[in-house]
Amino acid sequence: MEPYEDRSPRRPWVVGVSGASGTPYAAAVVRALLAAGEAVDLVVSRAARLTLLDETGIRFRDAHWQEDLRAWLALGADGKPHFEADVSDVRYWPAGDLAAGPSSGSYPVRGMLVVPASTACVAGVALGLSKDLLQRVASVTLKERRPLIVAVRETPLSGQTLKQLVALDEAGAVVLPASPAFYAGATHIQDLVDFVAGRVLDAAGVPHRLYRRWEGELGGASASGARGES
């Protein structure tokens, strides 16, 4: 038998993008993960492609995903190019590929961030439907006891969705509504997006500088004036 050689495997965060409105949240999370030196495996649902096209004008294509991802990540929440991101450590898996690496618990990942999470996605994960790769990876993440952060983006919430969110919480997921706060001194729509993205990364334990943290001083927001950078 050959001696065991310790080769640290690539351990990405899986970012799942569902069809809810809020593609700028997903872009901010992916940019911040890459800026923190984290690898990313990306799953974009079929419904999310339609939302991305509607919100940004970008057609996300399997055959040209790197080109389309760079164009997407370059955009700020105002629809204008503000950013540059190196996507060399991003691996993309089509939503219909149920044999993809992350569909198995033996595939090494740190956890999964579903940003944004639609109510249909919440229901599918809570019920264990695994109707596409996004739902399958979320179910695998729960069964393997890995971190699962679900950034639900819907309002108002029906009683049925609230029950499903409670079920996800009880299964070990972090339910994180896409609810921006204003104490960080937001002066631009991107500040509000970055706050939500920062809270997602906080839940995952990934360091970032996306927003100014509360330090117990009233009026700190007006004094800060500057946005955090990823």
Secondary structure, DSSP 4 states (H G I P E B T S, - for coil): -PPP---PPP-PEEEEE-SSS-HHHHHHHHHHHHHTT--EEEEE-HHHHHHHHHHH-----GGGHHHHHHHHHHB-TTSSB------TTEEEEETT-TTSGGGSTTS--SEEEEEEE-HHHHHHHHHT---SHHHHHHHHHHHTT--EEEEE--SSPPHHHHHHHHHHHHHT-EE------STT---SHHHHHHHHHHHHHHHHT----SSPPP-S-TTHHHHH-S----
